[in-house]
């Protein structure tokens, strides 16, 4: 699926994992993060203000926004 904001990113979900598979942000660090699937792993796109986080339901104590 696609996420738009300051930049455009395409996220792909496959076999229980997620990755940023396309992005027009400068640097492209989010593209090099690869596939994540286990709790506690994250992908960040700082220029785009995007965070993708895998969270295990029983592992969350609280969320601060």
Beta strands, then each sheet from edge to edge (+ up, - down):
strand 1: 2-4
strand 2: 8-14
strand 3: 17-23
strand 4: 42-45
strand 5: 50-53
sheet 1: 1+ 2- 3+
sheet 2: 4+ 5-
end
